[in-house]
Amino acid sequence: MKLVRHLANLGYGSRKDVQRLIRQKRVTDTDGRALSDHELIPHEAIRIDDKPLDPPQGSVILLNKPAGYTCSSHDQGRLVYELLPDRFRFRKPAMSTVGRLDRDTSGLLLLTDDGTLLHKIISPKSNVAKIYEVTLARPLEGNEGDIFASGSLMLNSEKTPLLPAEMEVIGEKCARLTLHEGRYHQVRRMFAAVGNHVEALHRSKIGELTLDGLEEGHWRLCDKSDIAKILPS
C-alpha cells in the first residue's frame, strides 16, 4: 500500500493532511531519510516526527479499562476511545471492542480492526473463557456455585438457559466467576437471579491472557503469543 493511503488509513489525517506531512519532511525512515508520497516501505520502518507509527492494520490492542468508561464510539459520557490516541477514531477499518464491558465494569478489554479475529474470539464455538472478579452487596449464600454450574439458570427475557459457569469463593462477599458465553450484563443478572447485587466487577482474564501488570487506563499492542493465549491452536 502506498505511503499516503497507508498513513491516512491509520488516522494520521486526510490524504491532503498526510501529503502535507510528507512535504514538510516529517515522515522519515528509521535512518532519518525523508520519504516521498508513493514509496512502499515496511510499516515498522516509518517514522512521523521521529516516532514509530501506531499499530498496523490487523492489530489487537489490550486495554485496562477503568470503571466509568463506555465501550462505544457514539454514546454520551466518557468513552474507552478517549484512552487511545485521538487519531485511532479515524482509522480505516475502525478499531472495535471485542465484546463489551459495561460502564461500571473495569478490566481487560480487547480492541481490533480484524473483523475475522473479532468474531472468532466472541463466537460460542471458540469457547473462550472470560474470568471476572466480583464484589457483592451481601454475603454469599453458599449455593450460588451449584446454580451457576447447573446449565439450567434462566435469566429474565432470555429464551435459553445459561451455559454452565464456574464460581470460586474468594471471600464472604467476593467471588471469581468464569463464563463461556457473553450475554448482556450477564454477571450482574446472574447474581440478581440468586438475590444479590454486584457492587464492583472486574474482568481479569480472557482465555489465558491477563493484564500482567498493565496499569489502569493504559493499553499495549498484543503480539502473536498473546493471541495464542486467547485462541490456542
N, C-alpha and C positions, 0 to 999 in steps of 0.2 A: 504494500500500500504506500502511495506517495506521501511524503512528509506532511504536506499541508493538510490533507484529508485525515491522516493519522492523528495529528495534534488536535484538529477540530473535533474529531470523534471522541477524544479523551477529555473534551470540555475546556480546552485552553482558549476558546473563543470561536467566533465565526471564521470562515476561511480567510476573510479580509483581515480579521484580527491577527490570525496566525501569520499571514503573509507580512504584516507589519512587523511582527516579532522577528521574522527572518531577515527583513530588510535592515532592521536595527542591529543585526548580528548578535541577537540574544539567544539564538538557537545554535548550539555547537555540538561537536562530538566530544568524546572523553579527553581528547588532546587539546581542546580549545579551538579547533578549526570551525569557522562559521559555515553553516550548512546552507545549501541553496534549496529553492522551492521544491524541486522534483527529485531530490535524492532519495534513494532507497537505502536505508541504514537500519540495523537492528535496534529495536526499542531500547534495550539496555545500554546502548552506546550514545543515546541522545541526551543532551542537557539543555535546560532552559534557565538562563541566569545562573549557570554553573551547578544547577540542582538536577538530580535524576528525575525522570518522568514519574508520574503516578503509575500505579499498577496497570499492566497492559489489559486489553480486552480479553475476556475469558477468565478473569481472575476471581478469586474468592477472598473476601475480607472478613476477619474475625473482629467483632466489636464487643467490648464490655459495656453493655447498655446500663445507664443509671435509671433508677425509677424516675418517673415524671416525663419521660420522652415517649412519643408515639411512633409506631412503625408505619409511617405513611408519608407521602410527599404532598398530600392535599389537606389533611386535617388541620385544624387550628391548634395553637399551643406549640410547645417545643417538639421538634421532630428529630428522629435519630440522624437525619441527614445533616443537621446542624453540627454534628460531632465530626463530620468529614470535611475535607476541603470544599469550599463553595462550588468549585468547578465540577465536582462529582455530579451535581444536579443536571449538568448539561452533557453528560456522556451519552454516546450512542453506540450500542444499546445501553439503556439505563441500568444502574445498579439497583436491584430489587432485594428486599429482605427474603430470606429463605424461611417461610413461615413468619409468624409474628409473636412478639411478646406484648401483652397489653401495657398500657401506660404505666401502671403501678408495679410492673414486674421488672426486675433487673437481671443482668447476667449475660450469658453467652448468646450472641446473635450473629448470624452469618448473613452476608450480602454478596450477591454475584450478578454479573451480566451474562452468565452462561445459562440460558433457559433450560437446556437439556439436563445439565447437572442439577439445577434447582429442583426440577420435577422429579429427578431420580432420588434426591435426598428426602423429599417430602412424601414420596409415594409409599403407601402402606406395604407394597410388595418388598420394599427395601428393608423394612422392619428396623429402622434406625431408632435406637433408644434415646430418650431425652430425660435427663435427670434434674429434678427440682428440689431445692431446699425450702421447706415450708415452715413458717411460724404461724401458729394458730391462736385464736382468741381464747379458746377454752381447752382444758386438758383432754387428751385422747381418751376414748372410752375403752379401747383395747380390742375392739372387733373390726376396726376400720381396715386393717390389712387383709383380713379374710374376705371382706365385702369387695374390696378393690380387686383382689386376685380371682374372684369367682367368675368373671366374664359374663355376669348377669345383671350388673348395675345399669339401670336405665336412667338417663337424665331427662329433665323436663324438655319437651318439644323434640326429643330425639326418637327416631323410629327403630334404631338398632341398639343393642346393649354395648357397653364399652368393652374393648379388648381387656384381657387380664392385665393388671398393673401391679408392680411390686412396691411395697412400702416397708421402710426400715424406721423404727422408732429411734429418734435421736435424743429426745428429752420429753418432759411432761407435755409440752406444747409444741414440740418440734419433730418433724419427720422428713425423711428423704423419699421421694416418690419417683419411680421410673415408669414412663409411659412409652407405648409403642405406636401411638397414633397422635393426631393433633387436632382436637375439636375445639370449638370456640370456648375460650375461658375454661378449659377442661378441668384444670386442677382446682380452681375456685368452686366450680359447680360440683365436683366430686365431694369436696368436704362439706359443701352446703347440703348435699344429699344425705349426709350422715349427721347433720345437725351441728356443724361447726362453721367457723368463719375464718378465712385466710387473712391474716394481718400483714404478712410480708412473704414475698415469693421471689425466688432467685433461681435461674437456670444455671447449673454448674457444669453441665456436660452434654454433648451430643455425640452419640457413638462412644468413642474413646477419646474424643477431643475435649480438652479442658481449657480454661482461660490461662492457666500456667503462669500466674503472676501478672498478667496484663492488668494495668490499673483501670479503675472505673472511668468511663468516658474516653478511653483510648482504643485505638484499633491497630491491627497489623495485617500484613498480607499472608495468606495461607500458602504453604508450599505443598508439594506432592505428598510428603509424609503426613501432613495434616489431613489432606483429603482421604488418604488411606485409613486414617483413624476413624473417619466418618463412614466411609464405604469400603471396607476391606475387600480385596479381590478374591 
